[in-house]
Amino acid sequence: MEIPISEELEHICFQIKIKNYSLAQWSDLACADMFEYECISGGFDRQEGRFCFSFYSENDIEYWFQLSLQQAIDVANGKEPIIMGYSSE
Protein backbone atom coordinates (compact mmCIF):
# COMPACT_ATOMS: atom_id res chain seq x y z
CA MET A 1 0.00 0.00 0.00
CA GLU A 2 1.20 3.49 -0.77
CA ILE A 3 1.43 5.56 2.42
CA PRO A 4 -0.14 8.99 1.96
CA ILE A 5 1.90 12.11 2.73
CA SER A 6 -0.44 13.34 5.47
CA GLU A 7 -0.15 16.33 7.78
CA GLU A 8 0.95 13.93 10.51
CA LEU A 9 3.77 12.57 8.39
CA GLU A 10 4.80 16.05 7.26
CA HIS A 11 4.91 17.18 10.90
CA ILE A 12 7.05 14.20 11.92
CA CYS A 13 9.44 14.82 9.04
CA PHE A 14 9.65 18.52 9.89
CA GLN A 15 10.56 17.59 13.48
CA ILE A 16 13.28 15.28 12.15
CA LYS A 17 14.60 17.99 9.84
CA ILE A 18 14.79 20.81 12.42
CA LYS A 19 16.72 18.64 14.88
CA ASN A 20 19.48 18.55 12.26
CA TYR A 21 21.00 15.37 13.75
CA SER A 22 23.41 13.08 11.92
CA LEU A 23 22.67 9.37 11.53
CA ALA A 24 25.09 8.71 14.40
CA GLN A 25 23.17 11.11 16.63
CA TRP A 26 19.85 9.52 15.71
CA SER A 27 21.38 6.12 16.49
CA ASP A 28 22.38 7.33 19.94
CA LEU A 29 18.79 8.45 20.56
CA ALA A 30 17.13 5.40 18.97
CA CYS A 31 13.66 4.85 20.37
CA ALA A 32 10.71 3.01 18.85
CA ASP A 33 8.14 5.51 20.11
CA MET A 34 9.70 8.91 19.40
CA PHE A 35 6.63 9.97 17.43
CA GLU A 36 3.07 9.13 18.48
CA TYR A 37 0.15 10.41 16.43
CA GLU A 38 -3.36 9.23 15.64
CA CYS A 39 -2.47 7.29 12.47
CA ILE A 40 1.35 7.10 12.61
CA SER A 41 3.73 6.04 15.33
CA GLY A 42 7.38 5.08 15.38
CA GLY A 43 10.93 6.29 15.71
CA PHE A 44 14.52 5.67 14.73
CA ASP A 45 15.76 2.08 14.64
CA ARG A 46 19.49 1.73 15.24
CA GLN A 47 19.77 -1.67 13.50
CA GLU A 48 17.89 -0.55 10.40
CA GLY A 49 19.52 2.89 10.32
CA ARG A 50 16.11 4.28 9.37
CA PHE A 51 12.96 5.69 10.85
CA CYS A 52 10.46 2.84 11.23
CA PHE A 53 6.74 3.52 11.53
CA SER A 54 3.35 1.92 11.85
CA PHE A 55 0.55 3.49 9.84
CA TYR A 56 -3.09 2.71 10.57
CA SER A 57 -5.42 2.96 7.59
CA GLU A 58 -9.05 4.11 7.69
CA ASN A 59 -9.98 0.44 8.15
CA ASP A 60 -7.62 0.11 11.16
CA ILE A 61 -5.24 -2.09 9.20
CA GLU A 62 -1.64 -1.67 10.34
CA TYR A 63 1.09 -1.13 7.76
CA TRP A 64 4.80 -0.82 8.42
CA PHE A 65 7.05 1.54 6.51
CA GLN A 66 10.53 3.02 6.75
CA LEU A 67 12.09 6.33 5.83
CA SER A 68 15.75 7.17 5.47
CA LEU A 69 16.94 10.41 7.02
CA GLN A 70 17.12 11.94 3.52
CA GLN A 71 13.58 10.83 2.67
CA ALA A 72 12.29 12.45 5.87
CA ILE A 73 14.07 15.69 4.99
CA ASP A 74 12.65 15.51 1.46
CA VAL A 75 9.10 15.18 2.82
CA ALA A 76 9.74 18.11 5.18
CA ASN A 77 10.91 20.14 2.17
CA GLY A 78 7.64 19.49 0.32
CA LYS A 79 8.72 16.63 -1.92
CA GLU A 80 6.41 13.66 -2.17
CA PRO A 81 8.37 10.43 -2.57
CA ILE A 82 6.45 7.21 -3.01
CA ILE A 83 6.43 5.47 0.36
CA MET A 84 5.33 1.86 0.38
CA GLY A 85 3.84 0.25 3.47
CA TYR A 86 3.62 -3.46 4.10
CA SER A 87 0.94 -5.24 6.09
CA SER A 88 2.03 -6.11 9.59
CA GLU A 89 0.48 -9.56 9.25
C-alpha positions as CSV (number, residue, x, y, z in Angstrom):
1,M,0.0,0.0,0.0
2,E,1.2,3.5,-0.8
3,I,1.4,5.6,2.4
4,P,-0.1,9.0,2.0
5,I,1.9,12.1,2.7
6,S,-0.4,13.3,5.5
7,E,-0.2,16.3,7.8
8,E,1.0,13.9,10.5
9,L,3.8,12.6,8.4
10,E,4.8,16.1,7.3
11,H,4.9,17.2,10.9
12,I,7.1,14.2,11.9
13,C,9.4,14.8,9.0
14,F,9.7,18.5,9.9
15,Q,10.6,17.6,13.5
16,I,13.3,15.3,12.2
17,K,14.6,18.0,9.8
18,I,14.8,20.8,12.4
19,K,16.7,18.6,14.9
20,N,19.5,18.6,12.3
21,Y,21.0,15.4,13.7
22,S,23.4,13.1,11.9
23,L,22.7,9.4,11.5
24,A,25.1,8.7,14.4
25,Q,23.2,11.1,16.6
26,W,19.8,9.5,15.7
27,S,21.4,6.1,16.5
28,D,22.4,7.3,19.9
29,L,18.8,8.4,20.6
30,A,17.1,5.4,19.0
31,C,13.7,4.9,20.4
32,A,10.7,3.0,18.8
33,D,8.1,5.5,20.1
34,M,9.7,8.9,19.4
35,F,6.6,10.0,17.4
36,E,3.1,9.1,18.5
37,Y,0.2,10.4,16.4
38,E,-3.4,9.2,15.6
39,C,-2.5,7.3,12.5
40,I,1.3,7.1,12.6
41,S,3.7,6.0,15.3
42,G,7.4,5.1,15.4
43,G,10.9,6.3,15.7
44,F,14.5,5.7,14.7
45,D,15.8,2.1,14.6
46,R,19.5,1.7,15.2
47,Q,19.8,-1.7,13.5
48,E,17.9,-0.6,10.4
49,G,19.5,2.9,10.3
50,R,16.1,4.3,9.4
51,F,13.0,5.7,10.8
52,C,10.5,2.8,11.2
53,F,6.7,3.5,11.5
54,S,3.3,1.9,11.9
55,F,0.6,3.5,9.8
56,Y,-3.1,2.7,10.6
57,S,-5.4,3.0,7.6
58,E,-9.0,4.1,7.7
59,N,-10.0,0.4,8.2
60,D,-7.6,0.1,11.2
61,I,-5.2,-2.1,9.2
62,E,-1.6,-1.7,10.3
63,Y,1.1,-1.1,7.8
64,W,4.8,-0.8,8.4
65,F,7.1,1.5,6.5
66,Q,10.5,3.0,6.7
67,L,12.1,6.3,5.8
68,S,15.7,7.2,5.5
69,L,16.9,10.4,7.0
70,Q,17.1,11.9,3.5
71,Q,13.6,10.8,2.7
72,A,12.3,12.4,5.9
73,I,14.1,15.7,5.0
74,D,12.7,15.5,1.5
75,V,9.1,15.2,2.8
76,A,9.7,18.1,5.2
77,N,10.9,20.1,2.2
78,G,7.6,19.5,0.3
79,K,8.7,16.6,-1.9
80,E,6.4,13.7,-2.2
81,P,8.4,10.4,-2.6
82,I,6.5,7.2,-3.0
83,I,6.4,5.5,0.4
84,M,5.3,1.9,0.4
85,G,3.8,0.3,3.5
86,Y,3.6,-3.5,4.1
87,S,0.9,-5.2,6.1
88,S,2.0,-6.1,9.6
89,E,0.5,-9.6,9.3
